[in-house]
Amino acid sequence: MGATLEALHRLQEIELQIAEIQQRIDRKVRGCTRQKQRISELEERVRGQQEQQRADQIEADSLDVDVRAVEEEIAKLRVALNTSKSNREYHAVLTQLNTKKADKSKLEERGLGLLSQIDEKKKQCGVIEDERDKEVAKLKELEAGVTAAEEEASDRLNRLRSEREQAAAEVPQDALLMFNRVAGKNEGEAMAAVIRTHPKRQEYACDGCNMSITIEQVNSILSRDEAVLCNVCGRILYLESPAASGAR
């Protein structure tokens, strides 16, 4: 490799170390994000249960008012029954009284059903809240893990970043801009080796995406000290010593 590709290769080695450390930290951060989403979903379920409880309680309170109103009507009908002046009037009032009693029974039955639903929803809500509390505790552990990982990696990352600055200073500006752009798209892996795919024929492939590379690209890498990109994955290609010998 020429001086530019050698400098890029040294930069790549440092970049991959930085990326590996950062990826470990990022995985822990993503774990926290997923955990927060899980907690959010549980809290939404709790709110849903509480809203249903409030709706059931409002309906139960309304039914209680209706029951008292029916009871007042029943009381009046009993007075009318006791003061009826004819058999016909007596049976008419009795029919109304029985109808109101039936109405009251239905209202009370519905009210009891709602109270039962409210109790069941409270139990379900309690179960969800317990689960949420466990997940919150787990989130604290995960966040502590992120902090610990960042603290543990801090010194090494600072050292590697300092080394990266020194290595980057040895790379021509155009090649460095290209390297940074490609590294950003590939989690730090900006370069890929050229591999020979056939021992007897001049056939090559990119080690990054396993797609074919033309002999013209290989010759360009050999003859000119500049970055050549893979046409498929866009990584900067380089030739290791055995491949370079084979290409010649």
C-alpha positions as CSV (number, residue, x, y, z in Angstrom):
1,M,0.0,0.0,0.0
2,G,1.1,3.6,-0.6
3,A,1.6,6.2,2.1
4,T,-2.0,7.4,1.9
5,L,-3.6,3.9,2.2
6,E,-1.1,3.0,4.9
7,A,-2.2,6.1,6.9
8,L,-5.8,5.3,6.2
9,H,-5.3,1.7,7.4
10,R,-3.7,2.9,10.7
11,L,-6.6,5.3,11.1
12,Q,-9.0,2.5,10.4
13,E,-7.5,0.3,13.2
14,I,-8.0,3.1,15.7
15,E,-11.5,3.9,14.4
16,L,-12.6,0.3,14.8
17,Q,-11.5,0.2,18.4
18,I,-13.4,3.4,19.1
19,A,-16.5,2.0,17.3
20,E,-16.4,-1.3,19.2
21,I,-16.3,0.5,22.6
22,Q,-19.0,2.9,21.5
23,Q,-21.2,0.1,20.2
24,R,-21.0,-1.7,23.5
25,I,-22.2,1.5,25.2
26,D,-24.8,2.1,22.6
27,R,-26.2,-1.4,23.1
28,K,-26.7,-0.7,26.8
29,V,-28.3,2.7,25.9
30,R,-30.7,1.0,23.5
31,G,-31.5,-1.5,26.3
32,C,-32.5,1.5,28.5
33,T,-34.6,2.9,25.7
34,R,-36.5,-0.4,25.2
35,Q,-37.0,-0.6,29.0
36,K,-38.4,2.9,29.1
37,Q,-40.8,2.0,26.3
38,R,-41.9,-1.1,28.3
39,I,-42.5,1.1,31.4
40,S,-44.4,3.6,29.2
41,E,-46.7,0.8,27.9
42,L,-47.4,-0.4,31.4
43,E,-48.2,3.1,32.6
44,E,-50.6,3.5,29.7
45,R,-52.3,0.3,30.8
46,V,-52.6,1.6,34.3
47,R,-54.1,4.8,33.1
48,G,-56.5,2.8,30.9
49,Q,-57.6,0.7,33.9
50,Q,-58.0,3.8,36.1
51,E,-60.1,5.5,33.4
52,Q,-62.4,2.4,33.2
53,Q,-62.7,2.4,36.9
54,R,-63.8,6.0,37.0
55,A,-66.3,5.4,34.2
56,D,-67.7,2.4,36.0
57,Q,-67.9,4.4,39.3
58,I,-69.7,7.3,37.6
59,E,-72.2,4.8,36.2
60,A,-72.6,3.1,39.6
61,D,-73.2,6.4,41.3
62,S,-75.8,7.3,38.7
63,L,-77.5,3.9,39.2
64,D,-77.6,4.5,43.0
65,V,-79.4,7.8,42.4
66,D,-81.9,6.0,40.1
67,V,-82.4,3.3,42.8
68,R,-83.3,5.9,45.4
69,A,-85.7,7.6,43.0
70,V,-87.4,4.3,42.3
71,E,-87.6,3.6,46.1
72,E,-89.4,6.9,46.5
73,E,-91.9,5.9,43.8
74,I,-92.4,2.5,45.5
75,A,-93.0,4.2,48.8
76,K,-95.7,6.4,47.2
77,L,-97.3,3.4,45.4
78,R,-97.5,1.5,48.7
79,V,-99.4,4.4,50.3
80,A,-101.6,4.5,47.2
81,L,-102.1,0.8,47.5
82,N,-103.2,1.0,51.1
83,T,-105.6,3.9,50.4
84,S,-107.1,2.5,47.2
85,K,-110.9,2.7,47.2
86,S,-111.8,0.0,44.8
87,N,-110.6,-3.4,43.7
88,R,-109.8,-2.2,40.3
89,E,-107.7,0.7,41.6
90,Y,-105.9,-1.7,44.0
91,H,-104.9,-4.0,41.2
92,A,-103.8,-1.1,39.0
93,V,-101.5,0.3,41.7
94,L,-100.2,-3.2,42.5
95,T,-99.2,-3.7,38.9
96,Q,-97.3,-0.4,39.0
97,L,-95.7,-1.4,42.3
98,N,-94.5,-4.7,41.0
99,T,-93.1,-3.1,37.9
100,K,-91.1,-0.6,40.0
101,K,-89.9,-3.4,42.2
102,A,-88.6,-5.2,39.1
103,D,-87.0,-2.0,37.8
104,K,-85.3,-1.5,41.2
105,S,-84.0,-5.1,41.1
106,K,-82.5,-4.6,37.6
107,L,-80.9,-1.4,38.7
108,E,-79.4,-3.0,41.8
109,E,-78.2,-6.0,39.9
110,R,-76.5,-3.7,37.4
111,G,-75.0,-1.7,40.2
112,L,-73.6,-4.8,41.9
113,G,-72.1,-5.9,38.6
114,L,-70.4,-2.6,38.2
115,L,-69.0,-2.7,41.7
116,S,-67.6,-6.2,41.0
117,Q,-66.0,-4.9,37.8
118,I,-64.5,-2.0,39.7
119,D,-63.0,-4.4,42.2
120,E,-61.6,-6.6,39.5
121,K,-60.1,-3.6,37.6
122,K,-58.5,-2.4,40.9
123,K,-56.8,-5.9,41.2
124,Q,-55.7,-5.8,37.6
125,C,-54.3,-2.3,38.0
126,G,-52.4,-3.4,41.1
127,V,-50.8,-6.3,39.3
128,I,-49.8,-4.0,36.4
129,E,-48.4,-1.4,38.9
130,D,-46.4,-4.1,40.6
131,E,-45.0,-5.1,37.2
132,R,-44.2,-1.5,36.3
133,D,-42.4,-1.0,39.6
134,K,-40.2,-4.1,38.9
135,E,-39.5,-2.7,35.4
136,V,-38.6,0.7,36.9
137,A,-36.1,-1.0,39.2
138,K,-34.7,-2.9,36.2
139,L,-34.3,0.4,34.3
140,K,-32.3,1.8,37.2
141,E,-30.0,-1.2,37.0
142,L,-29.6,-0.8,33.2
143,E,-28.9,3.0,33.6
144,A,-26.3,2.2,36.2
145,G,-24.8,-0.3,33.7
146,V,-24.6,2.5,31.1
147,T,-22.9,4.8,33.6
148,A,-20.4,2.1,34.6
149,A,-19.6,1.3,31.0
150,E,-19.0,4.9,30.1
151,E,-16.8,5.4,33.1
152,E,-14.9,2.2,32.5
153,A,-14.3,3.2,28.8
154,S,-13.6,6.9,29.4
155,D,-9.8,6.7,29.7
156,R,-9.4,4.3,26.8
157,L,-11.7,6.3,24.6
158,N,-9.8,9.5,25.4
159,R,-6.5,7.8,24.6
160,L,-7.9,6.4,21.3
161,R,-9.4,9.7,20.3
162,S,-6.0,11.3,20.8
163,E,-4.3,8.6,18.7
164,R,-7.0,9.1,16.1
165,E,-6.3,12.8,15.8
166,Q,-2.6,12.0,15.3
167,A,-3.3,9.4,12.7
168,A,-5.8,11.6,10.9
169,A,-3.2,14.3,10.7
170,E,-1.2,12.0,8.4
171,V,-4.0,11.5,6.0
172,P,-4.6,14.0,3.1
173,Q,-7.7,16.1,3.6
174,D,-9.7,14.7,0.7
175,A,-9.0,11.1,1.7
176,L,-9.9,12.0,5.4
177,L,-13.2,13.5,4.4
178,M,-14.0,10.4,2.4
179,F,-12.9,8.1,5.2
180,N,-15.1,10.0,7.8
181,R,-18.1,9.8,5.5
182,V,-17.8,6.1,4.8
183,A,-17.0,5.3,8.5
184,G,-20.1,7.1,9.5
185,K,-22.3,4.9,7.3
186,N,-20.6,1.6,8.3
187,E,-20.2,1.9,12.1
188,G,-16.5,2.8,11.8
189,E,-15.7,0.3,9.2
190,A,-14.5,2.5,6.4
191,M,-12.1,0.2,4.7
192,A,-12.3,-3.3,3.2
193,A,-9.6,-5.7,2.0
194,V,-9.5,-6.9,-1.6
195,I,-9.6,-10.7,-1.6
196,R,-8.6,-12.9,-4.5
197,T,-11.5,-15.3,-5.2
198,H,-9.8,-17.6,-7.7
199,P,-6.2,-18.9,-7.3
200,K,-5.5,-19.1,-11.0
201,R,-7.6,-16.2,-12.4
202,Q,-7.5,-12.5,-11.7
203,E,-10.8,-12.4,-9.9
204,Y,-11.3,-10.3,-6.8
205,A,-14.0,-9.3,-4.3
206,C,-14.6,-6.8,-1.6
207,D,-14.2,-8.4,1.8
208,G,-16.8,-6.0,3.2
209,C,-19.7,-7.0,1.0
210,N,-18.3,-10.0,-0.9
211,M,-19.2,-8.4,-4.3
212,S,-16.9,-8.5,-7.3
213,I,-14.2,-5.9,-7.9
214,T,-12.8,-5.2,-11.4
215,I,-9.2,-5.8,-12.3
216,E,-9.1,-2.1,-13.2
217,Q,-9.9,-1.1,-9.6
218,V,-7.2,-3.5,-8.3
219,N,-4.7,-2.0,-10.8
220,S,-5.7,1.5,-9.7
221,I,-5.0,0.6,-6.1
222,L,-1.6,-0.8,-7.0
223,S,-0.6,2.0,-9.3
224,R,-1.9,5.1,-7.6
225,D,-1.7,6.0,-3.9
226,E,-5.3,7.1,-3.6
227,A,-8.6,5.9,-2.1
228,V,-10.7,3.6,-4.4
229,L,-14.2,2.8,-3.4
230,C,-16.1,-0.4,-3.7
231,N,-18.9,0.1,-6.3
232,V,-21.4,-1.8,-4.0
233,C,-20.8,-1.0,-0.4
234,G,-18.8,2.2,-0.8
235,R,-15.9,1.1,1.4
236,I,-12.3,2.2,0.7
237,L,-10.5,-0.7,-0.8
238,Y,-7.0,-1.8,0.1
239,L,-4.7,-4.7,-0.8
240,E,-2.9,-6.8,1.7
241,S,0.5,-8.1,0.8
242,P,-0.5,-11.6,-0.5
243,A,-3.3,-10.1,-2.6
244,A,-1.0,-7.5,-3.9
245,S,1.5,-10.1,-4.9
246,G,-1.2,-12.1,-6.6
247,A,-2.4,-9.1,-8.5
248,R,0.9,-8.5,-10.1
